[in-house]
Each structure stands twice: as structure tokens, then as C-alpha cells.
Amino acid sequence: MDLSQFSGFLVFLAIFTMGFWLMILLITFIIPYWLVGYFKEAWKYRKEGKAEVKK
């Protein structure tokens, strides 16, 4: 294995590792945070809609 193959392998490993950790971050923090925020907003608007109907 010469230097160009080795450097290509290192670049591949770096990109693969960054992608792996990005997927872990998305699955564990960002997507659940987005979903919780969405459902909180939907619940708030639904409550406001029911309050207007009762008036």
C-alpha cells in the first residue's frame, strides 16, 4: 500500500466516522427534540381551539 492509497483510506475513515456520529446525534437528540416540540405546539393549538369553541 503506497502513500496515496493510505491517505485515501484515512479520508474514507474520517468521512465514515463523521457520518456515523452525525447519525447517532440525529437519532438520539435532534429528531426527538423536534418531535417533542412539534407535539407540544400541536397540543397548545388544540387546547386554544377548544377554549375558543367553549366561549
PQR file with spaces between the fields and no chain letter, atoms N, CA, C, O and H, PARSE charges and radii, in Angstrom:
ATOM       1  N    MET     1       0.852   -1.174    0.000 -0.4000 1.5000
ATOM       2  CA   MET     1       0.000    0.000    0.000 -0.0000 2.0000
ATOM       3  C    MET     1       0.898    1.236    0.000  0.5500 1.7000
ATOM       4  O    MET     1       1.714    1.430    0.901 -0.5500 1.4000
ATOM       5  N    ASP     2       0.731    2.054   -1.012 -0.4000 1.5000
ATOM       6  CA   ASP     2       1.561    3.255   -1.074 -0.0000 2.0000
ATOM       7  C    ASP     2       0.860    4.427   -0.372  0.5500 1.7000
ATOM       8  O    ASP     2      -0.233    4.277    0.172 -0.5500 1.4000
ATOM       9  H    ASP     2       0.067    1.896   -1.744  0.4000 1.0000
ATOM      10  N    LEU     3       1.504    5.574   -0.396 -0.4000 1.5000
ATOM      11  CA   LEU     3       1.025    6.727    0.374 -0.0000 2.0000
ATOM      12  C    LEU     3      -0.334    7.227   -0.116  0.5500 1.7000
ATOM      13  O    LEU     3      -1.157    7.625    0.709 -0.5500 1.4000
ATOM      14  H    LEU     3       2.392    5.696   -0.838  0.4000 1.0000
ATOM      15  N    SER     4      -0.599    7.224   -1.409 -0.4000 1.5000
ATOM      16  CA   SER     4      -1.875    7.735   -1.913 -0.0000 2.0000
ATOM      17  C    SER     4      -3.037    6.828   -1.491  0.5500 1.7000
ATOM      18  O    SER     4      -4.118    7.314   -1.154 -0.5500 1.4000
ATOM      19  H    SER     4       0.070    6.901   -2.078  0.4000 1.0000
ATOM      20  N    GLN     5      -2.811    5.525   -1.511 -0.4000 1.5000
ATOM      21  CA   GLN     5      -3.854    4.610   -1.054 -0.0000 2.0000
ATOM      22  C    GLN     5      -4.104    4.776    0.437  0.5500 1.7000
ATOM      23  O    GLN     5      -5.249    4.768    0.888 -0.5500 1.4000
ATOM      24  H    GLN     5      -1.934    5.131   -1.784  0.4000 1.0000
ATOM      25  N    PHE     6      -3.042    4.925    1.187 -0.4000 1.5000
ATOM      26  CA   PHE     6      -3.179    5.088    2.630 -0.0000 2.0000
ATOM      27  C    PHE     6      -3.902    6.387    2.967  0.5500 1.7000
ATOM      28  O    PHE     6      -4.766    6.400    3.843 -0.5500 1.4000
ATOM      29  H    PHE     6      -2.111    4.932    0.821  0.4000 1.0000
ATOM      30  N    SER     7      -3.564    7.472    2.291 -0.4000 1.5000
ATOM      31  CA   SER     7      -4.240    8.747    2.560 -0.0000 2.0000
ATOM      32  C    SER     7      -5.709    8.673    2.129  0.5500 1.7000
ATOM      33  O    SER     7      -6.577    9.235    2.797 -0.5500 1.4000
ATOM      34  H    SER     7      -2.861    7.461    1.579  0.4000 1.0000
ATOM      35  N    GLY     8      -5.986    7.997    1.039 -0.4000 1.5000
ATOM      36  CA   GLY     8      -7.378    7.802    0.630 -0.0000 2.0000
ATOM      37  C    GLY     8      -8.159    7.006    1.648  0.5500 1.7000
ATOM      38  O    GLY     8      -9.318    7.310    1.933 -0.5500 1.4000
ATOM      39  H    GLY     8      -5.281    7.540    0.496  0.4000 1.0000
ATOM      40  N    PHE     9      -7.518    5.975    2.203 -0.4000 1.5000
ATOM      41  CA   PHE     9      -8.155    5.174    3.243 -0.0000 2.0000
ATOM      42  C    PHE     9      -8.424    6.022    4.479  0.5500 1.7000
ATOM      43  O    PHE     9      -9.482    5.887    5.095 -0.5500 1.4000
ATOM      44  H    PHE     9      -6.577    5.728    1.972  0.4000 1.0000
ATOM      45  N    LEU    10      -7.497    6.888    4.852 -0.4000 1.5000
ATOM      46  CA   LEU    10      -7.699    7.755    6.014 -0.0000 2.0000
ATOM      47  C    LEU    10      -8.829    8.753    5.773  0.5500 1.7000
ATOM      48  O    LEU    10      -9.618    9.032    6.676 -0.5500 1.4000
ATOM      49  H    LEU    10      -6.638    6.997    4.352  0.4000 1.0000
ATOM      50  N    VAL    11      -8.904    9.288    4.559 -0.4000 1.5000
ATOM      51  CA   VAL    11     -10.002   10.211    4.230 -0.0000 2.0000
ATOM      52  C    VAL    11     -11.337    9.480    4.295  0.5500 1.7000
ATOM      53  O    VAL    11     -12.310   10.012    4.829 -0.5500 1.4000
ATOM      54  H    VAL    11      -8.263    9.061    3.825  0.4000 1.0000
ATOM      55  N    PHE    12     -11.390    8.275    3.759 -0.4000 1.5000
ATOM      56  CA   PHE    12     -12.614    7.474    3.831 -0.0000 2.0000
ATOM      57  C    PHE    12     -12.998    7.218    5.280  0.5500 1.7000
ATOM      58  O    PHE    12     -14.163    7.372    5.647 -0.5500 1.4000
ATOM      59  H    PHE    12     -10.599    7.843    3.325  0.4000 1.0000
ATOM      60  N    LEU    13     -12.041    6.832    6.102 -0.4000 1.5000
ATOM      61  CA   LEU    13     -12.326    6.574    7.509 -0.0000 2.0000
ATOM      62  C    LEU    13     -12.843    7.822    8.216  0.5500 1.7000
ATOM      63  O    LEU    13     -13.776    7.737    9.015 -0.5500 1.4000
ATOM      64  H    LEU    13     -11.094    6.707    5.803  0.4000 1.0000
ATOM      65  N    ALA    14     -12.253    8.970    7.936 -0.4000 1.5000
ATOM      66  CA   ALA    14     -12.693   10.215    8.568 -0.0000 2.0000
ATOM      67  C    ALA    14     -14.123   10.548    8.174  0.5500 1.7000
ATOM      68  O    ALA    14     -14.934   10.893    9.034 -0.5500 1.4000
ATOM      69  H    ALA    14     -11.496    9.039    7.287  0.4000 1.0000
ATOM      70  N    ILE    15     -14.448   10.449    6.884 -0.4000 1.5000
ATOM      71  CA   ILE    15     -15.801   10.768    6.422 -0.0000 2.0000
ATOM      72  C    ILE    15     -16.806    9.767    6.980  0.5500 1.7000
ATOM      73  O    ILE    15     -17.895   10.154    7.404 -0.5500 1.4000
ATOM      74  H    ILE    15     -13.790   10.168    6.186  0.4000 1.0000
ATOM      75  N    PHE    16     -16.454    8.494    6.984 -0.4000 1.5000
ATOM      76  CA   PHE    16     -17.338    7.464    7.524 -0.0000 2.0000
ATOM      77  C    PHE    16     -17.597    7.703    9.008  0.5500 1.7000
ATOM      78  O    PHE    16     -18.735    7.581    9.461 -0.5500 1.4000
ATOM      79  H    PHE    16     -15.569    8.180    6.640  0.4000 1.0000
ATOM      80  N    THR    17     -16.561    8.039    9.766 -0.4000 1.5000
ATOM      81  CA   THR    17     -16.709    8.274   11.200 -0.0000 2.0000
ATOM      82  C    THR    17     -17.570    9.507   11.469  0.5500 1.7000
ATOM      83  O    THR    17     -18.415    9.489   12.364 -0.5500 1.4000
ATOM      84  H    THR    17     -15.637    8.137    9.398  0.4000 1.0000
ATOM      85  N    MET    18     -17.362   10.581   10.699 -0.4000 1.5000
ATOM      86  CA   MET    18     -18.190   11.781   10.878 -0.0000 2.0000
ATOM      87  C    MET    18     -19.654   11.471   10.566  0.5500 1.7000
ATOM      88  O    MET    18     -20.547   11.924   11.281 -0.5500 1.4000
ATOM      89  H    MET    18     -16.675   10.596    9.971  0.4000 1.0000
ATOM      90  N    GLY    19     -19.901   10.714    9.521 -0.4000 1.5000
ATOM      91  CA   GLY    19     -21.269   10.342    9.186 -0.0000 2.0000
ATOM      92  C    GLY    19     -21.908    9.484   10.256  0.5500 1.7000
ATOM      93  O    GLY    19     -23.084    9.655   10.576 -0.5500 1.4000
ATOM      94  H    GLY    19     -19.175   10.346    8.940  0.4000 1.0000
ATOM      95  N    PHE    20     -21.133    8.556   10.813 -0.4000 1.5000
ATOM      96  CA   PHE    20     -21.641    7.687   11.877 -0.0000 2.0000
ATOM      97  C    PHE    20     -22.051    8.510   13.086  0.5500 1.7000
ATOM      98  O    PHE    20     -23.148    8.321   13.612 -0.5500 1.4000
ATOM      99  H    PHE    20     -20.177    8.418   10.553  0.4000 1.0000
ATOM     100  N    TRP    21     -21.195    9.417   13.536 -0.4000 1.5000
ATOM     101  CA   TRP    21     -21.516   10.209   14.722 -0.0000 2.0000
ATOM     102  C    TRP    21     -22.636   11.199   14.440  0.5500 1.7000
ATOM     103  O    TRP    21     -23.412   11.515   15.342 -0.5500 1.4000
ATOM     104  H    TRP    21     -20.304    9.570   13.108  0.4000 1.0000
ATOM     105  N    LEU    22     -22.741   11.697   13.209 -0.4000 1.5000
ATOM     106  CA   LEU    22     -23.848   12.574   12.861 -0.0000 2.0000
ATOM     107  C    LEU    22     -25.172   11.817   12.938  0.5500 1.7000
ATOM     108  O    LEU    22     -26.166   12.355   13.425 -0.5500 1.4000
ATOM     109  H    LEU    22     -22.111   11.441   12.476  0.4000 1.0000
ATOM     110  N    MET    23     -25.189   10.579   12.463 -0.4000 1.5000
ATOM     111  CA   MET    23     -26.410    9.776   12.563 -0.0000 2.0000
ATOM     112  C    MET    23     -26.768    9.506   14.015  0.5500 1.7000
ATOM     113  O    MET    23     -27.942    9.574   14.379 -0.5500 1.4000
ATOM     114  H    MET    23     -24.381   10.142   12.067  0.4000 1.0000
ATOM     115  N    ILE    24     -25.787    9.204   14.849 -0.4000 1.5000
ATOM     116  CA   ILE    24     -26.053    8.983   16.272 -0.0000 2.0000
ATOM     117  C    ILE    24     -26.630   10.253   16.898  0.5500 1.7000
ATOM     118  O    ILE    24     -27.590   10.179   17.664 -0.5500 1.4000
ATOM     119  H    ILE    24     -24.833    9.149   14.553  0.4000 1.0000
ATOM     120  N    LEU    25     -26.055   11.416   16.580 -0.4000 1.5000
ATOM     121  CA   LEU    25     -26.558   12.689   17.104 -0.0000 2.0000
ATOM     122  C    LEU    25     -27.987   12.940   16.646  0.5500 1.7000
ATOM     123  O    LEU    25     -28.832   13.343   17.445 -0.5500 1.4000
ATOM     124  H    LEU    25     -25.274   11.476   15.957  0.4000 1.0000
ATOM     125  N    LEU    26     -28.264   12.706   15.372 -0.4000 1.5000
ATOM     126  CA   LEU    26     -29.613   12.928   14.855 -0.0000 2.0000
ATOM     127  C    LEU    26     -30.628   12.019   15.529  0.5500 1.7000
ATOM     128  O    LEU    26     -31.707   12.468   15.917 -0.5500 1.4000
ATOM     129  H    LEU    26     -27.578   12.378   14.723  0.4000 1.0000
ATOM     130  N    ILE    27     -30.288   10.746   15.667 -0.4000 1.5000
ATOM     131  CA   ILE    27     -31.239    9.777   16.210 -0.0000 2.0000
ATOM     132  C    ILE    27     -31.488   10.000   17.701  0.5500 1.7000
ATOM     133  O    ILE    27     -32.609    9.813   18.174 -0.5500 1.4000
ATOM     134  H    ILE    27     -29.412   10.381   15.351  0.4000 1.0000
ATOM     135  N    THR    28     -30.457   10.397   18.443 -0.4000 1.5000
ATOM     136  CA   THR    28     -30.616   10.477   19.893 -0.0000 2.0000
ATOM     137  C    THR    28     -31.042   11.852   20.395  0.5500 1.7000
ATOM     138  O    THR    28     -31.679   11.932   21.445 -0.5500 1.4000
ATOM     139  H    THR    28     -29.547   10.550   18.059  0.4000 1.0000
ATOM     140  N    PHE    29     -30.716   12.945   19.688 -0.4000 1.5000
ATOM     141  CA   PHE    29     -31.020   14.266   20.215 -0.0000 2.0000
ATOM     142  C    PHE    29     -31.908   15.104   19.304  0.5500 1.7000
ATOM     143  O    PHE    29     -32.944   15.599   19.747 -0.5500 1.4000
ATOM     144  H    PHE    29     -30.198   12.879   18.836  0.4000 1.0000
ATOM     145  N    ILE    30     -31.534   15.270   18.068 -0.4000 1.5000
ATOM     146  CA   ILE    30     -32.179   16.263   17.220 -0.0000 2.0000
ATOM     147  C    ILE    30     -33.588   15.840   16.819  0.5500 1.7000
ATOM     148  O    ILE    30     -34.520   16.636   16.933 -0.5500 1.4000
ATOM     149  H    ILE    30     -30.692   14.869   17.708  0.4000 1.0000
ATOM     150  N    ILE    31     -33.763   14.614   16.356 -0.4000 1.5000
ATOM     151  CA   ILE    31     -35.094   14.170   15.931 -0.0000 2.0000
ATOM     152  C    ILE    31     -36.066   14.093   17.115  0.5500 1.7000
ATOM     153  O    ILE    31     -37.197   14.561   16.984 -0.5500 1.4000
ATOM     154  H    ILE    31     -33.005   13.968   16.264  0.4000 1.0000
ATOM     155  N    PRO    32     -35.678   13.524   18.267 -0.5600 1.5000
ATOM     156  CA   PRO    32     -36.615   13.558   19.406  0.2800 2.0000
ATOM     157  C    PRO    32     -36.948   14.981   19.861  0.5500 1.7000
ATOM     158  O    PRO    32     -38.092   15.254   20.225 -0.5500 1.4000
ATOM     159  N    TYR    33     -35.972   15.889   19.848 -0.4000 1.5000
ATOM     160  CA   TYR    33     -36.223   17.283   20.231 -0.0000 2.0000
ATOM     161  C    TYR    33     -37.237   17.915   19.287  0.5500 1.7000
ATOM     162  O    TYR    33     -38.146   18.617   19.731 -0.5500 1.4000
ATOM     163  H    TYR    33     -35.043   15.668   19.553  0.4000 1.0000
ATOM     164  N    TRP    34     -37.088   17.671   17.991 -0.4000 1.5000
ATOM     165  CA   TRP    34     -38.004   18.207   17.009 -0.0000 2.0000
ATOM     166  C    TRP    34     -39.409   17.634   17.198  0.5500 1.7000
ATOM     167  O    TRP    34     -40.392   18.371   17.136 -0.5500 1.4000
ATOM     168  H    TRP    34     -36.350   17.101   17.631  0.4000 1.0000
ATOM     169  N    LEU    35     -39.506   16.328   17.426 -0.4000 1.5000
ATOM     170  CA   LEU    35     -40.815   15.707   17.595 -0.0000 2.0000
ATOM     171  C    LEU    35     -41.519   16.202   18.851  0.5500 1.7000
ATOM     172  O    LEU    35     -42.719   16.474   18.816 -0.5500 1.4000
ATOM     173  H    LEU    35     -38.707   15.728   17.476  0.4000 1.0000
ATOM     174  N    VAL    36     -40.794   16.323   19.961 -0.4000 1.5000
ATOM     175  CA   VAL    36     -41.400   16.807   21.203 -0.0000 2.0000
ATOM     176  C    VAL    36     -41.898   18.236   21.010  0.5500 1.7000
ATOM     177  O    VAL    36     -42.999   18.566   21.451 -0.5500 1.4000
ATOM     178  H    VAL    36     -39.819   16.102   19.990  0.4000 1.0000
ATOM     179  N    GLY    37     -41.118   19.080   20.369 -0.4000 1.5000
ATOM     180  CA   GLY    37     -41.550   20.451   20.113 -0.0000 2.0000
ATOM     181  C    GLY    37     -42.775   20.507   19.233  0.5500 1.7000
ATOM     182  O    GLY    37     -43.677   21.309   19.472 -0.5500 1.4000
ATOM     183  H    GLY    37     -40.224   18.812   20.011  0.4000 1.0000
ATOM     184  N    TYR    38     -42.819   19.662   18.214 -0.4000 1.5000
ATOM     185  CA   TYR    38     -43.971   19.633   17.320 -0.0000 2.0000
ATOM     186  C    TYR    38     -45.234   19.234   18.073  0.5500 1.7000
ATOM     187  O    TYR    38     -46.275   19.873   17.920 -0.5500 1.4000
ATOM     188  H    TYR    38     -42.086   19.010   18.020  0.4000 1.0000
ATOM     189  N    PHE    39     -45.150   18.182   18.886 -0.4000 1.5000
ATOM     190  CA   PHE    39     -46.339   17.726   19.598 -0.0000 2.0000
ATOM     191  C    PHE    39     -46.762   18.702   20.683  0.5500 1.7000
ATOM     192  O    PHE    39     -47.956   18.822   20.959 -0.5500 1.4000
ATOM     193  H    PHE    39     -44.304   17.663   19.010  0.4000 1.0000
ATOM     194  N    LYS    40     -45.821   19.405   21.307 -0.4000 1.5000
ATOM     195  CA   LYS    40     -46.186   20.439   22.283 -0.0000 2.0000
ATOM     196  C    LYS    40     -46.960   21.568   21.605  0.5500 1.7000
ATOM     197  O    LYS    40     -47.983   22.020   22.119 -0.5500 1.4000
ATOM     198  H    LYS    40     -44.851   19.308   21.082  0.4000 1.0000
ATOM     199  N    GLU    41     -46.472   22.019   20.456 -0.4000 1.5000
ATOM     200  CA   GLU    41     -47.163   23.080   19.728 -0.0000 2.0000
ATOM     201  C    GLU    41     -48.543   22.625   19.273  0.5500 1.7000
ATOM     202  O    GLU    41     -49.513   23.373   19.389 -0.5500 1.4000
ATOM     203  H    GLU    41     -45.641   21.652   20.039  0.4000 1.0000
ATOM     204  N    ALA    42     -48.636   21.409   18.757 -0.4000 1.5000
ATOM     205  CA   ALA    42     -49.934   20.898   18.309 -0.0000 2.0000
ATOM     206  C    ALA    42     -50.905   20.805   19.482  0.5500 1.7000
ATOM     207  O    ALA    42     -52.082   21.130   19.328 -0.5500 1.4000
ATOM     208  H    ALA    42     -47.848   20.801   18.662  0.4000 1.0000
ATOM     209  N    TRP    43     -50.437   20.371   20.645 -0.4000 1.5000
ATOM     210  CA   TRP    43     -51.278   20.263   21.836 -0.0000 2.0000
ATOM     211  C    TRP    43     -51.749   21.651   22.279  0.5500 1.7000
ATOM     212  O    TRP    43     -52.908   21.831   22.652 -0.5500 1.4000
ATOM     213  H    TRP    43     -49.481   20.108   20.770  0.4000 1.0000
ATOM     214  N    LYS    44     -50.832   22.638   22.233 -0.4000 1.5000
ATOM     215  CA   LYS    44     -51.180   24.001   22.638 -0.0000 2.0000
ATOM     216  C    LYS    44     -52.250   24.574   21.711  0.5500 1.7000
ATOM     217  O    LYS    44     -53.220   25.168   22.182 -0.5500 1.4000
ATOM     218  H    LYS    44     -49.890   22.493   21.929  0.4000 1.0000
ATOM     219  N    TYR    45     -52.085   24.403   20.404 -0.4000 1.5000
ATOM     220  CA   TYR    45     -53.066   24.931   19.460 -0.0000 2.0000
ATOM     221  C    TYR    45     -54.403   24.209   19.584  0.5500 1.7000
ATOM     222  O    TYR    45     -55.456   24.823   19.414 -0.5500 1.4000
ATOM     223  H    TYR    45     -51.297   23.921   20.022  0.4000 1.0000
ATOM     224  N    ARG    46     -54.369   22.924   19.876 -0.4000 1.5000
ATOM     225  CA   ARG    46     -55.609   22.181   20.051 -0.0000 2.0000
ATOM     226  C    ARG    46     -56.344   22.680   21.296  0.5500 1.7000
ATOM     227  O    ARG    46     -57.566   22.831   21.276 -0.5500 1.4000
ATOM     228  H    ARG    46     -53.513   22.426   20.014  0.4000 1.0000
ATOM     229  N    LYS    47     -55.602   22.937   22.385 -0.4000 1.5000
ATOM     230  CA   LYS    47     -56.218   23.466   23.601 -0.0000 2.0000
ATOM     231  C    LYS    47     -56.815   24.848   23.357  0.5500 1.7000
ATOM     232  O    LYS    47     -57.918   25.137   23.822 -0.5500 1.4000
ATOM     233  H    LYS    47     -54.609   22.814   22.402  0.4000 1.0000
ATOM     234  N    GLU    48     -56.097   25.701   22.633 -0.4000 1.5000
ATOM     235  CA   GLU    48     -56.615   27.037   22.324 -0.0000 2.0000
ATOM     236  C    GLU    48     -57.872   26.951   21.467  0.5500 1.7000
ATOM     237  O    GLU    48     -58.807   27.728   21.659 -0.5500 1.4000
ATOM     238  H    GLU    48     -55.202   25.466   22.255  0.4000 1.0000
ATOM     239  N    GLY    49     -57.900   26.020   20.529 -0.4000 1.5000
ATOM     240  CA   GLY    49     -59.080   25.844   19.681 -0.0000 2.0000
ATOM     241  C    GLY    49     -60.277   25.402   20.484  0.5500 1.7000
ATOM     242  O    GLY    49     -61.380   25.893   20.245 -0.5500 1.4000
ATOM     243  H    GLY    49     -57.140   25.389   20.373  0.4000 1.0000
ATOM     244  N    LYS    50     -60.107   24.486   21.433 -0.4000 1.5000
ATOM     245  CA   LYS    50     -61.209   24.031   22.268 -0.0000 2.0000
ATOM     246  C    LYS    50     -61.698   25.151   23.189  0.5500 1.7000
ATOM     247  O    LYS    50     -62.894   25.251   23.463 -0.5500 1.4000
ATOM     248  H    LYS    50     -59.211   24.087   21.626  0.4000 1.0000
ATOM     249  N    ALA    51     -60.767   26.000   23.671 -0.4000 1.5000
ATOM     250  CA   ALA    51     -61.165   27.100   24.532 -0.0000 2.0000
ATOM     251  C    ALA    51     -62.015   28.125   23.765  0.5500 1.7000
ATOM     252  O    ALA    51     -62.947   28.703   24.325 -0.5500 1.4000
ATOM     253  H    ALA    51     -59.796   25.919   23.448  0.4000 1.0000
ATOM     254  N    GLU    52     -61.695   28.346   22.489 -0.4000 1.5000
ATOM     255  CA   GLU    52     -62.484   29.281   21.681 -0.0000 2.0000
ATOM     256  C    GLU    52     -63.870   28.740   21.390  0.5500 1.7000
ATOM     257  O    GLU    52     -64.824   29.512   21.302 -0.5500 1.4000
ATOM     258  H    GLU    52     -60.938   27.876   22.034  0.4000 1.0000
ATOM     259  N    VAL    53     -64.002   27.436   21.241 -0.4000 1.5000
ATOM     260  CA   VAL    53     -65.298   26.834   20.950 -0.0000 2.0000
ATOM     261  C    VAL    53     -66.212   26.971   22.168  0.5500 1.7000
ATOM     262  O    VAL    53     -67.411   27.196   22.007 -0.5500 1.4000
ATOM     263  H    VAL    53     -63.227   26.809   21.313  0.4000 1.0000
ATOM     264  N    LYS    54     -65.670   26.839   23.388 -0.4000 1.5000
ATOM     265  CA   LYS    54     -66.471   26.930   24.602 -0.0000 2.0000
ATOM     266  C    LYS    54     -66.966   28.340   24.884  0.5500 1.7000
ATOM     267  O    LYS    54     -67.941   28.504   25.617 -0.5500 1.4000
ATOM     268  H    LYS    54     -64.696   26.656   23.519  0.4000 1.0000
ATOM     269  N    LYS    55     -66.325   29.364   24.326 -0.4000 1.5000
ATOM     270  CA   LYS    55     -66.731   30.753   24.619 -0.0000 2.0000
ATOM     271  C    LYS    55     -68.040   31.131   24.008  0.5500 1.7000
ATOM     272  O    LYS    55     -68.495   32.262   24.176 -0.5500 1.4000
ATOM     273  H    LYS    55     -65.533   29.230   23.730  0.4000 1.0000
